[in-house]
């Protein structure tokens, strides 16, 4: 592969509410046993990109722990490897990065010390599978300065929170609006870019000189008329985790047979850090319909149309319906949970009742198991 990879995983999003109070969006659990960043990392290694930098910042502890060993994504090699960059103080920088372009600038030595001619930039909050070689070939064929992976959205999708692009007949981007109030197109940017490494260094350095900090508004939007920026159309499954609703629906998608087959059974695979846990245990009185049950779970109640992450205990006479239960949650007897996301490491007392009446309810309960 003639490219290095950059995964931007440092952003904060208040629309995720309590779910991102203690973790980065890129560290959000997905589909029972994955983290959001696993999909971008897997795409990198499956595309034979040997050198990848992950730029972290907000609530990075959980994310850096997840990335503590690069062997899970096959980056443990003598040449290349997985590099995790966290913000640090220096004589040149005494503040956190103020945008995506600034994050790249503060780690510009990663680009300057590399020799690959191209850079693949991806976000850490996208759930998708992609061969970046195909995009790079398209980029070279079009003689593009920048290639942006785009997707046509359905009429019911809320596209006002994305970057919306307008294309000419040759798929060249002629207009780029970041989160417009009223969108003039149904084609959005997926936050995945291909650019020549030397040109990226030049553009990032120019942004720093002019006190500009954002890759989208200060490079893509600003240079759309001067640079040859093309769109590559993505047609397979893709979701972006930006709101509680998005996160809930993305996990619920994995209950569909076609999505399970695409991610779990079709090549290439998606990789993640593996924990040595026993298989799920189904005791007498338990019953499960159309749900994902992860390793380490112990079930004594009923689970319907739900996703249970690792080490979840479900007590007797419980009903879990249309819900997401994150890692290491204890659910007491006679509990009803419906249309909810239960935060990790919590203890739900016996005889509790939680139901999201108007949208998805986030349940955060302190774990009494560890209180002295």
C-alpha positions in Angstrom: 0.0 0.0 0.0 1.4 3.4 -1.0 -0.3 5.3 1.9 -0.2 5.8 5.6 -3.3 6.2 7.7 -4.6 8.8 10.1 -7.6 8.2 12.3 -9.1 11.3 13.9 -10.4 10.2 17.3 -10.2 13.2 19.5 -13.5 15.0 19.2 -16.2 15.6 21.7 -19.9 15.5 20.9 -22.4 16.8 23.5 -25.3 15.2 21.5 -24.1 11.8 22.9 -25.1 13.1 26.3 -24.1 10.9 29.3 -22.5 8.3 27.0 -19.4 10.4 26.3 -19.0 11.8 29.8 -16.3 9.2 30.5 -15.2 8.0 27.0 -14.4 9.2 23.5 -16.9 8.6 20.7 -14.3 6.4 19.0 -14.3 4.1 22.1 -18.1 3.6 22.1 -19.0 -0.1 22.3 -20.7 -1.5 19.1 -22.4 -4.8 18.3 -21.6 -6.6 21.5 -17.9 -6.9 21.3 -16.4 -4.0 19.2 -15.5 -0.4 19.7 -16.3 2.2 17.1 -12.6 2.7 16.1 -12.2 -1.0 15.4 -13.9 -0.5 12.0 -11.5 2.1 10.8 -8.5 0.2 12.2 -9.7 -3.0 10.5 -10.2 -1.2 7.2 -6.6 0.0 7.5 -5.0 -3.4 8.1 -7.3 -5.1 5.5 -6.1 -2.5 3.0 -2.5 -3.4 3.8 -1.8 0.0 5.3 1.2 -0.7 7.6 1.6 2.6 9.4 -1.4 4.2 11.1 -1.5 7.2 13.5 -4.5 7.6 15.9 -5.0 11.2 17.1 -6.8 11.3 20.5 -7.7 14.0 22.8 -11.1 14.1 24.6 -11.6 11.4 27.3 -8.8 9.3 25.8 -8.2 6.9 28.7 -10.7 4.2 27.6 -9.5 4.5 24.0 -5.8 4.3 24.8 -6.4 1.3 27.0 -8.2 -0.4 24.1 -5.3 0.4 21.8 -2.6 -0.7 24.3 -1.6 -3.6 22.0 -1.5 -3.3 18.3 -1.5 -7.1 17.7 -5.2 -7.3 17.5 -5.2 -5.4 14.2 -1.9 -6.9 13.0 0.1 -3.7 13.4 2.7 -5.3 15.6 5.5 -5.3 13.1 9.1 -4.1 12.7 8.2 -1.6 9.9 5.2 0.7 10.3 2.9 0.0 13.2 0.2 1.6 15.2 1.0 5.0 16.8 -1.3 6.7 19.3 -0.8 10.4 19.7 -2.2 12.3 22.7 -2.0 16.1 23.2 1.1 17.2 25.0 2.7 20.5 26.0 5.8 21.8 24.3 7.7 25.0 23.6 5.6 25.4 20.4 2.2 24.3 21.8 0.8 25.0 25.2 -2.9 24.1 24.4 -5.0 21.3 23.2 -5.7 21.0 19.5 -8.5 23.3 18.5 -9.7 21.4 15.4 -8.9 18.5 13.1 -6.3 20.4 11.0 -4.7 21.6 14.2 -4.5 18.0 15.5 -2.6 17.0 12.4 -0.4 20.1 12.7 0.6 19.2 16.3 1.7 15.8 15.1 3.1 16.9 11.7 6.3 15.0 12.3 4.3 11.8 11.8 3.8 12.8 8.2 7.2 14.3 7.6 9.0 11.2 9.0 7.0 8.9 6.6 7.9 8.1 3.0 4.6 6.9 1.6 3.3 9.2 -1.1 -0.4 9.2 0.0 -2.4 9.6 3.2 -5.8 8.0 4.1 -7.6 10.1 6.7 -10.6 8.6 8.5 -12.7 9.4 11.5 -12.9 7.0 14.5 -16.7 7.1 14.7 -17.8 5.5 11.5 -19.2 1.9 11.3 -18.4 0.5 7.8 -16.1 -1.8 5.8 -14.0 -0.4 3.0 -11.0 -1.2 0.9 -9.0 1.9 0.8 -7.0 0.6 -2.2 -10.1 1.1 -4.4 -10.4 4.7 -3.3 -6.7 5.4 -3.9 -6.9 3.9 -7.4 -9.9 6.2 -8.1 -7.9 9.2 -6.7 -5.0 8.5 -9.0 -7.2 7.9 -12.0 -9.0 11.2 -11.5 -5.7 13.0 -10.9 -7.4 14.5 -7.9 -5.8 16.7 -5.2 -8.2 15.4 -2.6 -10.8 12.6 -2.8 -13.7 12.6 -0.4 -15.8 9.5 0.3 -19.4 10.4 -0.1 -22.8 8.8 0.2 -26.3 9.5 -1.1 -28.7 9.7 1.9 -32.3 8.7 1.9 -35.0 11.4 2.1 -35.9 10.6 5.7 -32.3 11.0 6.9 -31.3 14.1 8.8 -28.4 15.3 6.6 -28.2 18.8 8.1 -25.6 17.6 10.6 -23.3 16.3 7.9 -21.0 18.0 5.4 -23.2 18.3 2.2 -21.6 18.3 -1.2 -22.7 19.2 -4.7 -21.1 17.5 -7.7 -20.8 18.1 -11.4 -21.3 15.4 -14.0 -17.7 14.2 -13.5 -18.2 13.8 -9.7 -16.0 16.8 -9.0 -17.1 18.6 -5.8 -18.2 22.1 -6.8 -19.8 23.1 -3.5 -19.3 22.0 0.1 -21.5 23.1 3.0 -20.7 22.1 6.5 -23.9 21.3 8.5 -26.2 23.6 6.4 -29.5 24.8 7.8 -31.2 23.9 4.5 -29.3 21.3 2.4 -29.2 21.7 -1.3 -28.1 18.2 -2.0 -28.6 14.7 -0.6 -25.0 13.7 -0.9 -22.9 13.9 2.2 -19.2 13.5 3.2 -18.4 10.4 5.2 -15.3 12.0 6.8 -12.9 9.8 4.8 -10.3 11.5 2.6 -7.3 10.7 0.3 -4.6 13.2 -0.3 -1.0 13.3 -1.3 1.2 13.4 1.8 3.4 16.4 0.7 0.3 18.4 -0.3 -1.3 17.7 3.1 1.8 18.9 4.9 1.7 22.1 2.8 -2.0 22.8 3.4 -1.7 22.0 7.1 1.3 24.4 7.5 -0.6 27.1 5.7 -3.6 26.7 8.0 -1.3 27.0 11.0 0.2 30.2 9.6 -3.2 31.7 9.1 -4.5 30.6 12.5 -7.0 28.2 10.9 -7.8 24.9 12.6 -10.5 22.8 10.9 -9.8 20.4 8.0 -13.3 20.6 6.5 -14.0 24.4 6.7 -10.4 25.6 6.3 -9.2 23.1 3.6 -12.1 21.4 1.8 -14.6 24.3 1.8 -11.9 27.0 1.3 -10.1 25.3 -1.6 -13.0 23.7 -3.4 -12.6 26.1 -6.3 -8.8 25.9 -6.5 -8.1 22.2 -5.9 -9.4 19.2 -7.8 -11.6 17.7 -5.1 -13.6 14.6 -6.2 -16.2 12.4 -4.6 -16.0 8.7 -4.3 -19.4 7.1 -3.9 -19.9 4.6 -1.1 -22.9 2.3 -1.5 -22.4 -0.3 1.2 -23.4 -0.1 4.8 -22.2 3.1 6.6 -23.3 4.7 9.8 -21.9 7.6 11.8 -22.2 7.7 15.6 -23.0 11.4 16.3 -26.2 11.3 18.5 -27.8 9.0 21.0 -30.3 8.1 18.3 -27.6 7.2 15.8 -25.8 5.1 18.4 -28.9 3.2 19.4 -30.0 2.6 15.8 -26.5 1.4 14.7 -26.5 -1.2 17.4 -30.0 -2.3 16.6 -29.0 -2.7 12.9 -26.8 -5.5 14.0 -29.9 -7.5 14.9 -30.7 -7.6 11.2 -29.6 -10.8 9.4 -28.2 -8.9 6.4 -26.0 -6.6 8.6 -24.8 -9.6 10.7 -23.9 -11.5 7.6 -22.1 -8.5 6.1 -19.9 -7.7 9.2 -19.6 -11.1 10.8 -19.4 -13.6 8.0 -18.2 -11.7 4.8 -14.6 -11.1 4.1 -12.8 -9.0 5.2 -13.2 -9.4 8.9 -13.5 -6.7 11.6 -11.0 -7.1 14.4 -11.1 -6.0 18.0 -9.2 -6.5 21.3 -10.1 -9.9 22.7 -10.9 -10.6 26.3 -10.6 -14.1 27.7 -14.1 -14.6 29.0 -16.4 -17.7 29.3 -19.3 -18.1 26.8 -22.6 -16.7 27.8 -24.5 -18.8 30.3 -28.3 -19.3 30.0 -29.8 -20.5 33.3 -33.2 -22.0 33.8 -35.9 -19.4 33.3 -34.0 -17.5 30.6 -35.2 -16.9 27.1 -33.7 -14.9 24.2 -35.2 -13.7 21.0 -33.4 -11.8 18.2 -30.6 -10.5 20.4 -26.8 -10.3 20.6 -25.4 -11.8 23.8 -21.7 -11.3 24.4 -19.2 -13.5 26.3 -19.2 -13.4 30.1 -23.0 -12.8 30.3 -25.2 -14.7 32.7 -28.9 -14.7 31.9 -31.8 -15.7 34.2 -34.5 -13.6 32.6 -36.0 -12.7 29.2 -34.2 -10.7 26.5 -35.9 -9.5 23.3 -34.5 -7.5 20.4 -31.5 -6.2 22.5 -27.7 -6.1 22.5 -25.9 -7.2 25.7 -22.2 -6.4 25.9 -19.7 -8.4 27.9 -20.2 -9.5 31.6 -23.9 -8.5 31.9 -25.8 -10.3 34.7 -29.6 -10.5 34.2 -31.6 -11.5 37.3 -34.7 -13.7 37.7 -38.0 -12.6 36.2 -36.3 -9.7 34.3 -37.5 -8.4 30.9 -35.0 -6.6 28.6 -36.6 -5.4 25.4 -35.3 -3.1 22.6 -32.4 -2.1 24.8 -28.6 -1.9 24.8 -26.8 -3.0 28.0 -23.2 -2.0 28.0 -20.3 -3.8 29.7 -20.3 -5.2 33.2 -23.9 -4.3 34.3 -25.7 -6.1 37.1 -29.5 -6.2 36.7 -31.4 -7.2 39.8 -34.4 -9.5 39.9 -37.9 -8.5 38.6 -36.5 -5.6 36.6 -38.1 -4.2 33.4 -35.9 -2.3 30.9 -37.3 -1.2 27.6 -36.1 1.3 24.9 -33.0 2.1 27.0 -29.2 2.3 26.9 -27.8 1.2 30.3 -24.3 2.7 30.9 -21.5 0.3 31.8 -20.4 -0.8 35.2 -23.8 -0.1 36.7 -26.0 -1.8 39.2 -29.7 -1.9 38.5 -31.5 -2.6 41.8 -34.2 -5.3 42.0 -37.8 -4.4 41.1 -36.6 -1.4 38.9 -38.6 -0.1 36.0 -37.1 1.9 33.1 -38.8 2.6 29.8 -37.9 5.2 27.2 -41.3 6.8 26.5 -40.2 9.6 24.2 -37.1 8.3 22.5 -34.2 6.3 24.0 -33.6 6.7 27.7 -30.0 6.6 29.0 -29.8 4.8 32.4 -26.8 5.6 34.6 -26.7 3.9 37.9 -23.6 3.8 40.2 -22.3 0.3 40.8 -23.0 -0.6 44.4 -20.9 -3.8 44.0 -17.7 -1.8 44.3 -18.7 0.6 47.1 -17.2 0.1 50.5 
